Amino acid sequence: MKDTVQKYRDYVITSFTKGVQPIVVEKACGTVITDVSGREYLDCFAGISVVNAGHCNPAVVAAARRQMEKLVHCASYVYHSPPTADLAEKLAAIMPSPRLKKTFFANSGAEAIEGALKLARLYTGKHELIALQASFHGRTWGALSVTSKIASPSRKESAFTRPIPGVWLKKRRASTTPVNSWTGVTSTRNRRPASI
Ligand SMILES: Cc1ncc(COP(=O)(O)O)c(C=O)c1O
């Protein structure tokens, strides 16, 4: 039986990070992650911010178990699902404006970004987007297009250097540079993008 690190080398695509940490994670509880040898680590970034209630929080585990035992999947955008309606109502109650009361449910961060890009274009009727340098938004095409480390004009030509049209990269100090240099536009002055 191959060990986990070797199986990663052989079967897992890891091109989205420079390198996988040489730690094989067995379990986690609260803020502590334990590897297969029993060594403990303090998780300082809450599982990339998606387990802010702590790893295996008993209340979260119990709620997930309750739901999994009743219904695992029913396509909440095809049928009405009580947990979907309840969460949307709760989110509407904490929005900063009563106009922001509807929620688009997505299955990943990248899909949420895609939704935001589409909404910005739909609402403004404009198509250009300004992305900030040192940003990361996900691995789908639109999210990748506003992700600076992929969109950077200095990056070696690769399959990913052609983002969706109309994306501009805002450098930290220097002026804004076009990511899509083939659009022939060299300044964002007087531009009115759909979203930043
Ligand atoms: C800031 C940020 N945006 C978007 C994403 C993409 O989320 P997902 O991997 O769920 O598509 C990530 C994921 O690490 C992220 O850190």
The ligand as an ORCA input file, in Angstrom:
! r2SCAN-3c Opt
* xyz 0 1
  C      -9.794     34.711     -1.161
  C     -10.298     33.487     -1.866
  N     -11.226     33.628     -2.826
  C     -11.696     32.559     -3.496
  C     -11.231     31.280     -3.219
  C     -11.757     30.115     -4.003
  O     -12.512     29.270     -3.226
  P     -12.780     27.775     -3.685
  O     -11.478     27.026     -3.564
  O     -13.831     27.289     -2.715
  O     -13.295     27.807     -5.093
  C     -10.273     31.089     -2.220
  C      -9.758     29.740     -1.931
  O      -8.726     29.547     -1.321
  C      -9.787     32.218     -1.532
  O      -8.839     32.081     -0.584
*
